Amino acid sequence: TKANRNIENEDVVLWYVFGTNHIPRTEDWPVMPVEKTGFHLKPSGFFARSPGMDVAPSKPSCH
């Protein structure tokens, strides 16, 4: 955190705020524009090392 506080075993709250910039109008009909929004949660430093390193190699196949 910014104040370097420990967040282990604490409840973490995320307030994600977004806005749109399209106000629907009757002139838009019948083709209505679309406004998409979203976000991804990507952990950083979750594992000490890559968990994929313990995976057995795949068997060769013709597919």
CHARMM-style PDB file with segment names, atoms N, HN, CA, C and O in Angstrom:
ATOM      1  N   THR     1       0.837  -1.188   0.000  1.00  0.00      PROA
ATOM      2  CA  THR     1       0.000   0.000   0.000  1.00  0.00      PROA
ATOM      3  C   THR     1       0.871   1.237   0.000  1.00  0.00      PROA
ATOM      4  O   THR     1       2.082   1.159   0.208  1.00  0.00      PROA
ATOM      5  N   LYS     2       0.255   2.365  -0.231  1.00  0.00      PROA
ATOM      6  HN  LYS     2      -0.729   2.428  -0.400  1.00  0.00      PROA
ATOM      7  CA  LYS     2       1.012   3.611  -0.281  1.00  0.00      PROA
ATOM      8  C   LYS     2       1.676   3.900   1.063  1.00  0.00      PROA
ATOM      9  O   LYS     2       2.800   4.400   1.104  1.00  0.00      PROA
ATOM     10  N   ALA     3       0.987   3.588   2.162  1.00  0.00      PROA
ATOM     11  HN  ALA     3       0.074   3.182   2.129  1.00  0.00      PROA
ATOM     12  CA  ALA     3       1.536   3.824   3.496  1.00  0.00      PROA
ATOM     13  C   ALA     3       2.354   2.632   3.989  1.00  0.00      PROA
ATOM     14  O   ALA     3       2.779   2.598   5.144  1.00  0.00      PROA
ATOM     15  N   ASN     4       2.576   1.632   3.087  1.00  0.00      PROA
ATOM     16  HN  ASN     4       2.231   1.660   2.148  1.00  0.00      PROA
ATOM     17  CA  ASN     4       3.345   0.438   3.422  1.00  0.00      PROA
ATOM     18  C   ASN     4       2.729  -0.334   4.590  1.00  0.00      PROA
ATOM     19  O   ASN     4       3.443  -0.867   5.440  1.00  0.00      PROA
ATOM     20  N   ARG     5       1.394  -0.387   4.621  1.00  0.00      PROA
ATOM     21  HN  ARG     5       0.815   0.046   3.931  1.00  0.00      PROA
ATOM     22  CA  ARG     5       0.700  -1.157   5.651  1.00  0.00      PROA
ATOM     23  C   ARG     5       0.561  -2.603   5.205  1.00  0.00      PROA
ATOM     24  O   ARG     5       0.477  -2.877   4.008  1.00  0.00      PROA
ATOM     25  N   ASN     6       0.537  -3.517   6.141  1.00  0.00      PROA
ATOM     26  HN  ASN     6       0.606  -3.294   7.113  1.00  0.00      PROA
ATOM     27  CA  ASN     6       0.385  -4.932   5.859  1.00  0.00      PROA
ATOM     28  C   ASN     6      -1.077  -5.215   5.513  1.00  0.00      PROA
ATOM     29  O   ASN     6      -1.974  -4.816   6.256  1.00  0.00      PROA
ATOM     30  N   ILE     7      -1.329  -5.903   4.385  1.00  0.00      PROA
ATOM     31  HN  ILE     7      -0.600  -6.227   3.782  1.00  0.00      PROA
ATOM     32  CA  ILE     7      -2.699  -6.242   4.014  1.00  0.00      PROA
ATOM     33  C   ILE     7      -2.960  -7.744   4.130  1.00  0.00      PROA
ATOM     34  O   ILE     7      -4.031  -8.219   3.750  1.00  0.00      PROA
ATOM     35  N   GLU     8      -2.000  -8.480   4.646  1.00  0.00      PROA
ATOM     36  HN  GLU     8      -1.131  -8.094   4.955  1.00  0.00      PROA
ATOM     37  CA  GLU     8      -2.183  -9.916   4.824  1.00  0.00      PROA
ATOM     38  C   GLU     8      -3.249 -10.160   5.882  1.00  0.00      PROA
ATOM     39  O   GLU     8      -3.235  -9.530   6.940  1.00  0.00      PROA
ATOM     40  N   ASN     9      -4.177 -11.079   5.597  1.00  0.00      PROA
ATOM     41  HN  ASN     9      -4.187 -11.591   4.738  1.00  0.00      PROA
ATOM     42  CA  ASN     9      -5.301 -11.426   6.479  1.00  0.00      PROA
ATOM     43  C   ASN     9      -6.198 -10.226   6.769  1.00  0.00      PROA
ATOM     44  O   ASN     9      -6.799 -10.140   7.840  1.00  0.00      PROA
ATOM     45  N   GLU    10      -6.288  -9.309   5.824  1.00  0.00      PROA
ATOM     46  HN  GLU    10      -5.800  -9.379   4.954  1.00  0.00      PROA
ATOM     47  CA  GLU    10      -7.167  -8.140   5.948  1.00  0.00      PROA
ATOM     48  C   GLU    10      -8.166  -8.151   4.800  1.00  0.00      PROA
ATOM     49  O   GLU    10      -7.881  -8.691   3.731  1.00  0.00      PROA
ATOM     50  N   ASP    11      -9.325  -7.560   5.015  1.00  0.00      PROA
ATOM     51  HN  ASP    11      -9.556  -7.121   5.884  1.00  0.00      PROA
ATOM     52  CA  ASP    11     -10.299  -7.401   3.942  1.00  0.00      PROA
ATOM     53  C   ASP    11      -9.852  -6.256   3.044  1.00  0.00      PROA
ATOM     54  O   ASP    11      -9.589  -5.149   3.514  1.00  0.00      PROA
ATOM     55  N   VAL    12      -9.771  -6.532   1.759  1.00  0.00      PROA
ATOM     56  HN  VAL    12      -9.984  -7.431   1.377  1.00  0.00      PROA
ATOM     57  CA  VAL    12      -9.375  -5.515   0.798  1.00  0.00      PROA
ATOM     58  C   VAL    12     -10.624  -5.095   0.026  1.00  0.00      PROA
ATOM     59  O   VAL    12     -11.336  -5.940  -0.517  1.00  0.00      PROA
ATOM     60  N   VAL    13     -10.884  -3.805  -0.021  1.00  0.00      PROA
ATOM     61  HN  VAL    13     -10.306  -3.119   0.420  1.00  0.00      PROA
ATOM     62  CA  VAL    13     -12.059  -3.271  -0.711  1.00  0.00      PROA
ATOM     63  C   VAL    13     -11.592  -2.473  -1.915  1.00  0.00      PROA
ATOM     64  O   VAL    13     -10.687  -1.645  -1.813  1.00  0.00      PROA
ATOM     65  N   LEU    14     -12.213  -2.729  -3.048  1.00  0.00      PROA
ATOM     66  HN  LEU    14     -12.948  -3.402  -3.131  1.00  0.00      PROA
ATOM     67  CA  LEU    14     -11.889  -2.017  -4.277  1.00  0.00      PROA
ATOM     68  C   LEU    14     -13.138  -1.295  -4.762  1.00  0.00      PROA
ATOM     69  O   LEU    14     -14.173  -1.923  -4.983  1.00  0.00      PROA
ATOM     70  N   TRP    15     -13.049   0.001  -4.925  1.00  0.00      PROA
ATOM     71  HN  TRP    15     -12.208   0.512  -4.746  1.00  0.00      PROA
ATOM     72  CA  TRP    15     -14.133   0.795  -5.488  1.00  0.00      PROA
ATOM     73  C   TRP    15     -13.729   1.135  -6.914  1.00  0.00      PROA
ATOM     74  O   TRP    15     -12.851   1.969  -7.137  1.00  0.00      PROA
ATOM     75  N   TYR    16     -14.366   0.491  -7.866  1.00  0.00      PROA
ATOM     76  HN  TYR    16     -15.079  -0.187  -7.685  1.00  0.00      PROA
ATOM     77  CA  TYR    16     -14.069   0.723  -9.276  1.00  0.00      PROA
ATOM     78  C   TYR    16     -15.153   1.633  -9.843  1.00  0.00      PROA
ATOM     79  O   TYR    16     -16.328   1.267  -9.859  1.00  0.00      PROA
ATOM     80  N   VAL    17     -14.770   2.792 -10.299  1.00  0.00      PROA
ATOM     81  HN  VAL    17     -13.815   3.090 -10.286  1.00  0.00      PROA
ATOM     82  CA  VAL    17     -15.718   3.773 -10.821  1.00  0.00      PROA
ATOM     83  C   VAL    17     -15.461   3.952 -12.312  1.00  0.00      PROA
ATOM     84  O   VAL    17     -14.319   4.129 -12.736  1.00  0.00      PROA
ATOM     85  N   PHE    18     -16.514   3.906 -13.093  1.00  0.00      PROA
ATOM     86  HN  PHE    18     -17.442   3.762 -12.749  1.00  0.00      PROA
ATOM     87  CA  PHE    18     -16.375   4.113 -14.530  1.00  0.00      PROA
ATOM     88  C   PHE    18     -17.529   4.979 -15.016  1.00  0.00      PROA
ATOM     89  O   PHE    18     -18.555   5.108 -14.348  1.00  0.00      PROA
ATOM     90  N   GLY    19     -17.346   5.548 -16.148  1.00  0.00      PROA
ATOM     91  HN  GLY    19     -16.512   5.444 -16.690  1.00  0.00      PROA
ATOM     92  CA  GLY    19     -18.394   6.377 -16.724  1.00  0.00      PROA
ATOM     93  C   GLY    19     -18.518   6.127 -18.208  1.00  0.00      PROA
ATOM     94  O   GLY    19     -17.590   5.628 -18.845  1.00  0.00      PROA
ATOM     95  N   THR    20     -19.647   6.469 -18.747  1.00  0.00      PROA
ATOM     96  HN  THR    20     -20.400   6.874 -18.230  1.00  0.00      PROA
ATOM     97  CA  THR    20     -19.850   6.345 -20.183  1.00  0.00      PROA
ATOM     98  C   THR    20     -19.964   7.736 -20.786  1.00  0.00      PROA
ATOM     99  O   THR    20     -20.299   8.704 -20.102  1.00  0.00      PROA
ATOM    100  N   ASN    21     -19.686   7.814 -22.052  1.00  0.00      PROA
ATOM    101  HN  ASN    21     -19.414   7.028 -22.608  1.00  0.00      PROA
ATOM    102  CA  ASN    21     -19.762   9.121 -22.688  1.00  0.00      PROA
ATOM    103  C   ASN    21     -20.760   9.148 -23.836  1.00  0.00      PROA
ATOM    104  O   ASN    21     -20.730  10.063 -24.658  1.00  0.00      PROA
ATOM    105  N   HSD    22     -21.649   8.151 -23.903  1.00  0.00      PROA
ATOM    106  HN  HSD    22     -21.674   7.408 -23.235  1.00  0.00      PROA
ATOM    107  CA  HSD    22     -22.665   8.124 -24.953  1.00  0.00      PROA
ATOM    108  C   HSD    22     -24.044   8.278 -24.334  1.00  0.00      PROA
ATOM    109  O   HSD    22     -24.428   7.506 -23.456  1.00  0.00      PROA
ATOM    110  N   ILE    23     -24.773   9.262 -24.786  1.00  0.00      PROA
ATOM    111  HN  ILE    23     -24.461   9.890 -25.499  1.00  0.00      PROA
ATOM    112  CA  ILE    23     -26.155   9.455 -24.352  1.00  0.00      PROA
ATOM    113  C   ILE    23     -27.043   9.032 -25.515  1.00  0.00      PROA
ATOM    114  O   ILE    23     -26.991   9.647 -26.581  1.00  0.00      PROA
ATOM    115  N   PRO    24     -27.869   7.979 -25.330  1.00  0.00      PROA
ATOM    116  CA  PRO    24     -28.702   7.497 -26.430  1.00  0.00      PROA
ATOM    117  C   PRO    24     -29.670   8.576 -26.924  1.00  0.00      PROA
ATOM    118  O   PRO    24     -30.235   9.339 -26.140  1.00  0.00      PROA
ATOM    119  N   ARG    25     -29.842   8.614 -28.250  1.00  0.00      PROA
ATOM    120  HN  ARG    25     -29.383   7.995 -28.887  1.00  0.00      PROA
ATOM    121  CA  ARG    25     -30.769   9.559 -28.869  1.00  0.00      PROA
ATOM    122  C   ARG    25     -31.651   8.803 -29.852  1.00  0.00      PROA
ATOM    123  O   ARG    25     -31.298   7.703 -30.279  1.00  0.00      PROA
ATOM    124  N   THR    26     -32.776   9.367 -30.212  1.00  0.00      PROA
ATOM    125  HN  THR    26     -33.063  10.260 -29.866  1.00  0.00      PROA
ATOM    126  CA  THR    26     -33.658   8.708 -31.177  1.00  0.00      PROA
ATOM    127  C   THR    26     -33.003   8.606 -32.547  1.00  0.00      PROA
ATOM    128  O   THR    26     -33.358   7.723 -33.329  1.00  0.00      PROA
ATOM    129  N   GLU    27     -32.060   9.481 -32.855  1.00  0.00      PROA
ATOM    130  HN  GLU    27     -31.772  10.197 -32.220  1.00  0.00      PROA
ATOM    131  CA  GLU    27     -31.370   9.428 -34.139  1.00  0.00      PROA
ATOM    132  C   GLU    27     -30.474   8.194 -34.262  1.00  0.00      PROA
ATOM    133  O   GLU    27     -30.082   7.820 -35.368  1.00  0.00      PROA
ATOM    134  N   ASP    28     -30.151   7.568 -33.144  1.00  0.00      PROA
ATOM    135  HN  ASP    28     -30.470   7.872 -32.246  1.00  0.00      PROA
ATOM    136  CA  ASP    28     -29.294   6.382 -33.158  1.00  0.00      PROA
ATOM    137  C   ASP    28     -30.026   5.150 -33.677  1.00  0.00      PROA
ATOM    138  O   ASP    28     -29.390   4.211 -34.156  1.00  0.00      PROA
ATOM    139  N   TRP    29     -31.356   5.142 -33.588  1.00  0.00      PROA
ATOM    140  HN  TRP    29     -31.873   5.905 -33.199  1.00  0.00      PROA
ATOM    141  CA  TRP    29     -32.121   3.970 -33.985  1.00  0.00      PROA
ATOM    142  C   TRP    29     -32.098   3.824 -35.492  1.00  0.00      PROA
ATOM    143  O   TRP    29     -32.151   4.867 -36.144  1.00  0.00      PROA
ATOM    144  N   PRO    30     -32.028   2.678 -36.126  1.00  0.00      PROA
ATOM    145  CA  PRO    30     -32.052   1.326 -35.586  1.00  0.00      PROA
ATOM    146  C   PRO    30     -30.668   0.784 -35.254  1.00  0.00      PROA
ATOM    147  O   PRO    30     -30.557  -0.293 -34.668  1.00  0.00      PROA
ATOM    148  N   VAL    31     -29.623   1.498 -35.611  1.00  0.00      PROA
ATOM    149  HN  VAL    31     -29.713   2.373 -36.086  1.00  0.00      PROA
ATOM    150  CA  VAL    31     -28.269   1.029 -35.310  1.00  0.00      PROA
ATOM    151  C   VAL    31     -27.809   1.739 -34.049  1.00  0.00      PROA
ATOM    152  O   VAL    31     -27.494   2.928 -34.073  1.00  0.00      PROA
ATOM    153  N   MET    32     -27.773   0.999 -32.944  1.00  0.00      PROA
ATOM    154  HN  MET    32     -28.029   0.032 -32.924  1.00  0.00      PROA
ATOM    155  CA  MET    32     -27.418   1.599 -31.660  1.00  0.00      PROA
ATOM    156  C   MET    32     -25.937   1.364 -31.374  1.00  0.00      PROA
ATOM    157  O   MET    32     -25.494   0.216 -31.375  1.00  0.00      PROA
ATOM    158  N   PRO    33     -25.167   2.412 -31.131  1.00  0.00      PROA
ATOM    159  CA  PRO    33     -23.762   2.242 -30.765  1.00  0.00      PROA
ATOM    160  C   PRO    33     -23.623   1.510 -29.423  1.00  0.00      PROA
ATOM    161  O   PRO    33     -24.543   1.492 -28.606  1.00  0.00      PROA
ATOM    162  N   VAL    34     -22.489   0.933 -29.232  1.00  0.00      PROA
ATOM    163  HN  VAL    34     -21.742   0.948 -29.896  1.00  0.00      PROA
ATOM    164  CA  VAL    34     -22.228   0.169 -28.012  1.00  0.00      PROA
ATOM    165  C   VAL    34     -21.045   0.784 -27.290  1.00  0.00      PROA
ATOM    166  O   VAL    34     -20.063   1.183 -27.915  1.00  0.00      PROA
ATOM    167  N   GLU    35     -21.142   0.857 -25.994  1.00  0.00      PROA
ATOM    168  HN  GLU    35     -21.940   0.533 -25.486  1.00  0.00      PROA
ATOM    169  CA  GLU    35     -20.042   1.335 -25.154  1.00  0.00      PROA
ATOM    170  C   GLU    35     -19.681   0.201 -24.203  1.00  0.00      PROA
ATOM    171  O   GLU    35     -20.488  -0.180 -23.355  1.00  0.00      PROA
ATOM    172  N   LYS    36     -18.481  -0.337 -24.339  1.00  0.00      PROA
ATOM    173  HN  LYS    36     -17.826  -0.028 -25.028  1.00  0.00      PROA
ATOM    174  CA  LYS    36     -18.050  -1.439 -23.472  1.00  0.00      PROA
ATOM    175  C   LYS    36     -17.167  -0.894 -22.365  1.00  0.00      PROA
ATOM    176  O   LYS    36     -16.415   0.061 -22.557  1.00  0.00      PROA
ATOM    177  N   THR    37     -17.273  -1.509 -21.223  1.00  0.00      PROA
ATOM    178  HN  THR    37     -17.884  -2.285 -21.067  1.00  0.00      PROA
ATOM    179  CA  THR    37     -16.405  -1.150 -20.104  1.00  0.00      PROA
ATOM    180  C   THR    37     -16.129  -2.405 -19.290  1.00  0.00      PROA
ATOM    181  O   THR    37     -16.903  -3.361 -19.338  1.00  0.00      PROA
ATOM    182  N   GLY    38     -15.048  -2.406 -18.556  1.00  0.00      PROA
ATOM    183  HN  GLY    38     -14.419  -1.630 -18.517  1.00  0.00      PROA
ATOM    184  CA  GLY    38     -14.700  -3.562 -17.740  1.00  0.00      PROA
ATOM    185  C   GLY    38     -13.315  -3.399 -17.152  1.00  0.00      PROA
ATOM    186  O   GLY    38     -12.656  -2.379 -17.354  1.00  0.00      PROA
ATOM    187  N   PHE    39     -12.882  -4.413 -16.421  1.00  0.00      PROA
ATOM    188  HN  PHE    39     -13.418  -5.241 -16.257  1.00  0.00      PROA
ATOM    189  CA  PHE    39     -11.549  -4.393 -15.838  1.00  0.00      PROA
ATOM    190  C   PHE    39     -11.102  -5.818 -15.569  1.00  0.00      PROA
ATOM    191  O   PHE    39     -11.919  -6.737 -15.527  1.00  0.00      PROA
ATOM    192  N   HSD    40      -9.819  -5.994 -15.391  1.00  0.00      PROA
ATOM    193  HN  HSD    40      -9.155  -5.247 -15.426  1.00  0.00      PROA
ATOM    194  CA  HSD    40      -9.225  -7.289 -15.079  1.00  0.00      PROA
ATOM    195  C   HSD    40      -8.455  -7.162 -13.772  1.00  0.00      PROA
ATOM    196  O   HSD    40      -7.763  -6.171 -13.541  1.00  0.00      PROA
ATOM    197  N   LEU    41      -8.582  -8.163 -12.931  1.00  0.00      PROA
ATOM    198  HN  LEU    41      -9.144  -8.968 -13.119  1.00  0.00      PROA
ATOM    199  CA  LEU    41      -7.770  -8.222 -11.716  1.00  0.00      PROA
ATOM    200  C   LEU    41      -6.567  -9.107 -12.017  1.00  0.00      PROA
ATOM    201  O   LEU    41      -6.719 -10.298 -12.292  1.00  0.00      PROA
ATOM    202  N   LYS    42      -5.385  -8.531 -11.965  1.00  0.00      PROA
ATOM    203  HN  LYS    42      -5.262  -7.564 -11.741  1.00  0.00      PROA
ATOM    204  CA  LYS    42      -4.161  -9.265 -12.260  1.00  0.00      PROA
ATOM    205  C   LYS    42      -3.268  -9.238 -11.028  1.00  0.00      PROA
ATOM    206  O   LYS    42      -2.706  -8.195 -10.693  1.00  0.00      PROA
ATOM    207  N   PRO    43      -3.130 -10.383 -10.345  1.00  0.00      PROA
ATOM    208  CA  PRO    43      -2.284 -10.401  -9.154  1.00  0.00      PROA
ATOM    209  C   PRO    43      -0.815 -10.214  -9.512  1.00  0.00      PROA
ATOM    210  O   PRO    43      -0.358 -10.646 -10.570  1.00  0.00      PROA
ATOM    211  N   SER    44      -0.105  -9.580  -8.635  1.00  0.00      PROA
ATOM    212  HN  SER    44      -0.476  -9.229  -7.775  1.00  0.00      PROA
ATOM    213  CA  SER    44       1.324  -9.355  -8.810  1.00  0.00      PROA
ATOM    214  C   SER    44       2.039  -9.846  -7.561  1.00  0.00      PROA
ATOM    215  O   SER    44       1.709  -9.428  -6.452  1.00  0.00      PROA
ATOM    216  N   GLY    45       3.011 -10.724  -7.732  1.00  0.00      PROA
ATOM    217  HN  GLY    45       3.280 -11.064  -8.633  1.00  0.00      PROA
ATOM    218  CA  GLY    45       3.741 -11.251  -6.586  1.00  0.00      PROA
ATOM    219  C   GLY    45       2.942 -12.265  -5.783  1.00  0.00      PROA
ATOM    220  O   GLY    45       3.213 -12.468  -4.599  1.00  0.00      PROA
ATOM    221  N   PHE    46       1.945 -12.913  -6.421  1.00  0.00      PROA
ATOM    222  HN  PHE    46       1.726 -12.748  -7.383  1.00  0.00      PROA
ATOM    223  CA  PHE    46       1.099 -13.878  -5.720  1.00  0.00      PROA
ATOM    224  C   PHE    46       1.883 -15.137  -5.374  1.00  0.00      PROA
ATOM    225  O   PHE    46       1.729 -15.691  -4.286  1.00  0.00      PROA
ATOM    226  N   PHE    47       2.720 -15.585  -6.298  1.00  0.00      PROA
ATOM    227  HN  PHE    47       2.846 -15.135  -7.182  1.00  0.00      PROA
ATOM    228  CA  PHE    47       3.563 -16.753  -6.073  1.00  0.00      PROA
ATOM    229  C   PHE    47       5.014 -16.307  -5.925  1.00  0.00      PROA
ATOM    230  O   PHE    47       5.431 -15.316  -6.524  1.00  0.00      PROA
ATOM    231  N   ALA    48       5.772 -17.040  -5.130  1.00  0.00      PROA
ATOM    232  HN  ALA    48       5.433 -17.845  -4.643  1.00  0.00      PROA
ATOM    233  CA  ALA    48       7.193 -16.739  -4.967  1.00  0.00      PROA
ATOM    234  C   ALA    48       7.956 -17.042  -6.257  1.00  0.00      PROA
ATOM    235  O   ALA    48       8.961 -16.397  -6.558  1.00  0.00      PROA
ATOM    236  N   ARG    49       7.471 -18.031  -7.019  1.00  0.00      PROA
ATOM    237  HN  ARG    49       6.655 -18.555  -6.775  1.00  0.00      PROA
ATOM    238  CA  ARG    49       8.067 -18.366  -8.312  1.00  0.00      PROA
ATOM    239  C   ARG    49       6.958 -18.900  -9.210  1.00  0.00      PROA
ATOM    240  O   ARG    49       5.824 -19.067  -8.761  1.00  0.00      PROA
ATOM    241  N   SER    50       7.267 -19.162 -10.440  1.00  0.00      PROA
ATOM    242  HN  SER    50       8.188 -19.026 -10.804  1.00  0.00      PROA
ATOM    243  CA  SER    50       6.255 -19.597 -11.398  1.00  0.00      PROA
ATOM    244  C   SER    50       5.692 -20.962 -11.021  1.00  0.00      PROA
ATOM    245  O   SER    50       6.458 -21.918 -10.898  1.00  0.00      PROA
ATOM    246  N   PRO    51       4.361 -21.087 -10.830  1.00  0.00      PROA
ATOM    247  CA  PRO    51       3.789 -22.389 -10.499  1.00  0.00      PROA
ATOM    248  C   PRO    51       3.846 -23.352 -11.683  1.00  0.00      PROA
ATOM    249  O   PRO    51       3.692 -24.559 -11.497  1.00  0.00      PROA
ATOM    250  N   GLY    52       4.062 -22.848 -12.888  1.00  0.00      PROA
ATOM    251  HN  GLY    52       4.187 -21.868 -13.040  1.00  0.00      PROA
ATOM    252  CA  GLY    52       4.152 -23.705 -14.064  1.00  0.00      PROA
ATOM    253  C   GLY    52       5.431 -24.524 -14.110  1.00  0.00      PROA
ATOM    254  O   GLY    52       5.529 -25.457 -14.907  1.00  0.00      PROA
ATOM    255  N   MET    53       6.405 -24.205 -13.284  1.00  0.00      PROA
ATOM    256  HN  MET    53       6.325 -23.447 -12.636  1.00  0.00      PROA
ATOM    257  CA  MET    53       7.672 -24.934 -13.303  1.00  0.00      PROA
ATOM    258  C   MET    53       7.533 -26.341 -12.746  1.00  0.00      PROA
ATOM    259  O   MET    53       8.381 -27.188 -13.027  1.00  0.00      PROA
ATOM    260  N   ASP    54       6.479 -26.625 -11.957  1.00  0.00      PROA
ATOM    261  HN  ASP    54       5.790 -25.937 -11.730  1.00  0.00      PROA
ATOM    262  CA  ASP    54       6.287 -27.955 -11.385  1.00  0.00      PROA
ATOM    263  C   ASP    54       5.428 -28.852 -12.270  1.00  0.00      PROA
ATOM    264  O   ASP    54       5.156 -29.995 -11.902  1.00  0.00      PROA
ATOM    265  N   VAL    55       5.004 -28.370 -13.406  1.00  0.00      PROA
ATOM    266  HN  VAL    55       5.225 -27.442 -13.705  1.00  0.00      PROA
ATOM    267  CA  VAL    55       4.143 -29.138 -14.293  1.00  0.00      PROA
ATOM    268  C   VAL    55       4.994 -30.082 -15.127  1.00  0.00      PROA
ATOM    269  O   VAL    55       6.026 -29.694 -15.676  1.00  0.00      PROA
ATOM    270  N   ALA    56       4.543 -31.329 -15.213  1.00  0.00      PROA
ATOM    271  HN  ALA    56       3.705 -31.644 -14.767  1.00  0.00      PROA
ATOM    272  CA  ALA    56       5.270 -32.309 -16.021  1.00  0.00      PROA
ATOM    273  C   ALA    56       5.181 -31.921 -17.493  1.00  0.00      PROA
ATOM    274  O   ALA    56       4.166 -31.375 -17.924  1.00  0.00      PROA
ATOM    275  N   PRO    57       6.229 -32.195 -18.270  1.00  0.00      PROA
ATOM    276  CA  PRO    57       6.174 -31.854 -19.691  1.00  0.00      PROA
ATOM    277  C   PRO    57       5.065 -32.629 -20.395  1.00  0.00      PROA
ATOM    278  O   PRO    57       4.762 -33.762 -20.023  1.00  0.00      PROA
ATOM    279  N   SER    58       4.474 -32.030 -21.393  1.00  0.00      PROA
ATOM    280  HN  SER    58       4.720 -31.109 -21.696  1.00  0.00      PROA
ATOM    281  CA  SER    58       3.392 -32.691 -22.122  1.00  0.00      PROA
ATOM    282  C   SER    58       3.952 -33.795 -23.009  1.00  0.00      PROA
ATOM    283  O   SER    58       5.100 -33.739 -23.449  1.00  0.00      PROA
ATOM    284  N   LYS    59       3.116 -34.802 -23.262  1.00  0.00      PROA
ATOM    285  HN  LYS    59       2.184 -34.848 -22.905  1.00  0.00      PROA
ATOM    286  CA  LYS    59       3.520 -35.911 -24.121  1.00  0.00      PROA
ATOM    287  C   LYS    59       3.422 -35.464 -25.574  1.00  0.00      PROA
ATOM    288  O   LYS    59       2.464 -34.789 -25.950  1.00  0.00      PROA
ATOM    289  N   PRO    60       4.406 -35.835 -26.395  1.00  0.00      PROA
ATOM    290  CA  PRO    60       4.319 -35.466 -27.809  1.00  0.00      PROA
ATOM    291  C   PRO    60       3.127 -36.156 -28.470  1.00  0.00      PROA
ATOM    292  O   PRO    60       2.849 -37.323 -28.195  1.00  0.00      PROA
ATOM    293  N   SER    61       2.445 -35.450 -29.319  1.00  0.00      PROA
ATOM    294  HN  SER    61       2.671 -34.502 -29.542  1.00  0.00      PROA
ATOM    295  CA  SER    61       1.323 -36.036 -30.051  1.00  0.00      PROA
ATOM    296  C   SER    61       1.279 -35.431 -31.445  1.00  0.00      PROA
ATOM    297  O   SER    61       1.969 -34.455 -31.736  1.00  0.00      PROA
ATOM    298  N   CYS    62       0.470 -36.016 -32.288  1.00  0.00      PROA
ATOM    299  HN  CYS    62      -0.091 -36.809 -32.051  1.00  0.00      PROA
ATOM    300  CA  CYS    62       0.372 -35.523 -33.659  1.00  0.00      PROA
ATOM    301  C   CYS    62      -0.718 -34.469 -33.807  1.00  0.00      PROA
ATOM    302  O   CYS    62      -0.940 -33.983 -34.915  1.00  0.00      PROA
ATOM    303  N   HSD    63      -1.397 -34.105 -32.743  1.00  0.00      PROA
ATOM    304  HN  HSD    63      -1.217 -34.501 -31.842  1.00  0.00      PROA
ATOM    305  CA  HSD    63      -2.498 -33.134 -32.841  1.00  0.00      PROA
ATOM    306  C   HSD    63      -2.032 -31.781 -32.435  1.00  0.00      PROA
ATOM    307  OT1 HSD    63      -2.812 -30.829 -32.450  1.00  0.00      PROA
TER     308      HSD     63
END
